[in-house]
């Protein structure tokens, strides 16, 4: 995230853009990947899972996608065998992108996670949204701007959360004037409807 912050700082300076004033969307989707768990030497873990199997092979994706080994020899082999038999191997990769609503600022991947598409809105997507929003607003917000909404396809689980967090802000005209009317392609939906949405705490 530090390197990404430096990239955006350089672009903001190069193009003389307003610092911390550009709206940002988080865009996301899943795509098919090879279902092949792999060993991560740096963390001594097997990565590529999306949670433990339950009951008769049933499963619901969790936020934990790796299994720590920590030992060698026979004990390590047993832990590897346990990980492979008791955990669901991910068949898809979930990606979230940081999308500044300005044509001169590129989008960037800020989150990747393994999944098999058996996840829920409340137990899987919502915690990810909250964590990624917090990190992006804290690190990249002062440089680019704060996250004002989420972009996605018609997946019912994400739409459910969008409706949960949606509040209508002032008409987009004020924001458009502040940014000189320069929105990239990701801003088209907001321009058409002439409103912007932003995530708020559930208590609101």
Secondary structure by P-SEA (a helix, b strand, c coil): caaaaaaaaaaaaaaccccccbbbbbbccccccccbbbbbcccccccccccccccccbbbbccccccccccccaaaaaaaaaaaccbbbbcbbbbbbbccccccbbbbbcbbbbbcccccccccaaaaaaaaaaaaaacccccccccccccccccaaaaaaaaaaccccccaaaaaaaacccccccaaaaaaacbbbbbccccc
